[in-house]
Amino acid sequence: MPSTTSRRFPRTVALIGAAVLAASVAACGSADATPTATPSAPSSAPAGAAAGVLTVRDPWVKAADKGMTAAFATLVNDGDTDVTITGVTTDVSRAEIHEMAMTDGKMAMRQKQGGVVVAARSQAALEPGGDHLMLMDLTRPVRPGDQLDVTLTFADGRTQTFTAVAKPFTGAQETYAPGHGASPAS
């Protein structure tokens, strides 16, 4: 029969190993909790949680060398009242809320009048081929992996900032450049 000491040693080693593993996992988990997204892994970032306006899920921006690009995300309103986004700003360009709409029988990009309404207990998608945040006259290239701060302004005057990660994107075959699907007013 093994001694009490020899039975305790493996148990002690196992407990120490479990504690080290738990500490390692906890350390990784706290780094993952930062409100940013990566192009390869979906992220839910409670952007502006202090303001309590919206949750911004999977925010990203199309990489671009110059001219125009766009930012996208899923906006979640967990509140009891509708929220209207009336403006957007970034530190790399002027920005507007845009939509794709039929004009003279063709799809055209244009500024969205009245902003984006996110209904109470609902969500709204900012996506290629639909409503999106148009970044115009880039002051610098937006390279894959760059992180951009995007600030939304709401109808009631509140603001909320989230971080979007740039990634290459060729889907929807949209060109965010003057004369390519954009209306003359944009």
N, C-alpha and C positions, 0 to 999 in steps of 0.2 A: 504494500500500500504506500503511495507517495506521501511524502511529508506535507504538512500544511504550508510550509514555506515554498515548496516547489509548485503547489497549486496556485498560490497567490501571485507568484511572479508572472506567469502568462496573463493572468487577469489584469494585473497592474499595467503591463505593457499594452494590452488591448485597450484599456481605458485611456491611457496616455495617447495612444495612436488615434483613438476616436476623438479626443479633445483637440488634437492638432488638426485633424481633418475638418472638424466642425469650425475651428477658427479660420482655416483656409477658405472654406466655402463662404463663411460670413464676410470675410474680407473681399472676396470676389463679388458677392452680392451687393455690397455697399457701393462698389465702383459702378455696377450696372444700373444703380438707381439714379444716376445723373440724368437730367432731362435732355438728352440728345438722342439722335437716331443714327443708325449706320445704314448704308445702302444695302448690306447683305442680310441684316437681321431686323425684322420688324420691331418697333419699339412703341410703347405707349408712354408718352411724356405728358404729365399734367402741367402743361405750359401755363404759367401765371397762376398757379394754384392759390397763391395768396389773394389774388383778385377774385378767384372763384367763378370766373366767367365761363370758360370752355375747357374741355380736355382736347389736346391736339395729339392725334395718333399718326404715326408713320410720316412725319414731315420730311420732305425732300425737295431739292431744287435740281433742275436739269443743268448739267455742266455746260458752260459756254465760254468761248474765248473773248467775245465782244458783242456789242449790240444789245440784244434782248434775250431773256430767258423767262422761265416761270417757276413758281413754287407751288407745291401740292401737299395735301394732307387730308385727313378725315377729322372733321370738327364735331365734337360730341357735347351736347347741351344736356346735362343731367338736372338742370333747374326746372322750375315750374312756370317760367315765362320765356317767351321767344327772345332771341338775341339777334341783333342785326349788326353785321360788320360793315362799316361805312368807309374805312380807309386802311391803308397798309403802308409801312415804311421799312426800308432796309438801309444798311450802311454802305451798300455797293451800288445803289441805283435809286432812281425815282421809281415809284411803284403804284399800280392801280389794280382794282378788282376787275377782272375781265370774264367774259362769257363767249361761248361759241353759239352763234344763232344764224338762222337762215336770213339772207339778205339778197334780194333779186335772184332767188333760186339757187344760191350758193351758200355754203357755210362760210361765215366770216367771224373773225375775232373782233370784239368791241368792248368798250368799257361797260360794265354792268351798272345800269341805273338803279339806285335804291339799295345797292350793296347786296350782301348775302345774308339771308335770314336762316338762322338755325332754330327750328321749332323746339319748343319745350319738350324735354324727354325724347329727343330725337338726335339725328346726326345729319351733316351735310358733307358731301365729298367735293374737294377741290382736286380735279383730275385732268389729265390730258384729254382734249376733246370736249371739255365741259367748263364749268366755272374754275377759275384759277387765279393766282396772284401773279400779275405780269410785272416783271422787273425790266425796266427800260433804260437805255443809255448806261450800260454797265461802266463803272469807273475803273474796274480791273477784271481780269479773267476770273471765272468761277470754275475751278478745277475739281475733278472728282476727289471726294474726301474733304473738301473745304466745308467749314461750318459757318452758316450765315444766320445772324439774328434777324428775325422778322417780327415786327410789331404790328398788331392789329388794333384798330381804333373802332370802338363800338358806338352806336347811336346815342347812348347815354353819356358819352365822354370818357368812359373807362378805356384803358389800354391793357394789352397783354402781349408779352414777348415770348417767342419760342425759337428754338434752334433747329434749322433744317440742314441736312447734309447733302452736298452735291454729289450727283452720280451721272454717269453717261446714260442717255436714254434715246432710243430711236423709234420707239413705238408711236402709234398715232400719226407718224410722219408729219408732224407739225413743224413749221419753221417759224421761230420767233424773231423775225427780222422785218423791217419795213417793206411793204409791198407783197408780202407772202402770207395772205390770209388775214392780214390786219386791215381794219377799216382805216380810211384816211384820218379819222379823228383820233386814232390811237397812235 
